Structures are given as structure tokens and as C-alpha cells.
């Protein structure tokens, strides 16, 4: 599942995000969602979130 719809993302979910510094390479970082930072219902590049470790990036994959 991709992370382009805000409704699919909740605090506590395990997700893979791409950090701002890794956008060129597409390297993914895995973690647990702490906060949802995007206000719009959908975003074509992924919903921006903050993970429990403080990393901020856009969701590329939601792990079930």
C-alpha cells in the first residue's frame, strides 16, 4: 500500500519513508509513525510524517 492517502496512515503504524536527504537516491527508512504532518487528504509524493525516532519524511510504503 502506498502512502498517498492520509486516511490510510495512523499513529503507531510501521511505514517506510524517504527522508529529504535521500530523495535523490530513493533510500527508504523504516519506523513507527508518531505524528502526521500533512494536512491535505491526499498528496502525490506521499503523506509527510514524523517517526518515533524524530525522522521526518514522506510515506512510500505502509507495512501491514
N, C-alpha and C positions, 0 to 999 in steps of 0.2 A: 504494500500500500504506500502510495506517495504521500508527502506531507503538504499538499497544496490547499487542503480544506481545513479551516480552523476547527470545525465541529468534530473532526476525527482525532484531535490532539487534546489530551488531558494531562494534568499534573500527575506524575508517577509512572507514565508510560516510558518504556525503553525505546529510544529512537536513535537513528544515525543522522548526524547533521554535518554540514560543510561549514567550516569556520571562514571568516572573511579572508584570512591569510592563505587559506587553502583553496580558494575559489578557482584559481588558475589550474591547479593540479586535480581538483575534484576529490582530494583525500577526505575520507569520512571519519568522524569522531563519534563514538557511541557513548550514550549516557542516559540518565533519567531526567525527564522534564521537571523543572521546578516552577518556571513561570512562562506564560505565553506572552510574547511582546508585540505581535502583530494584532492590530485591532480589526482589520478587514476580514470578511468571511472567507475569502479565497485570495491566494497570492500565487502567481505563476512560477515563481522561483522557490516557493516553499515558505511555510509559516516560520517566522523568527521566534526562537525560544531561548531560554536560559536553562542550562542544565544544573544539577545539584552541585557540580564542581565549579560553577561560575562561568563556564564556557558559553558563548553566545554564537548562534549560527542559525542557518535555515534548514528545516527538516527535509531530508531527501528520502528517508525510509522509516516506516514505523514497524518495529519488531513485535509480532504477536506474543 
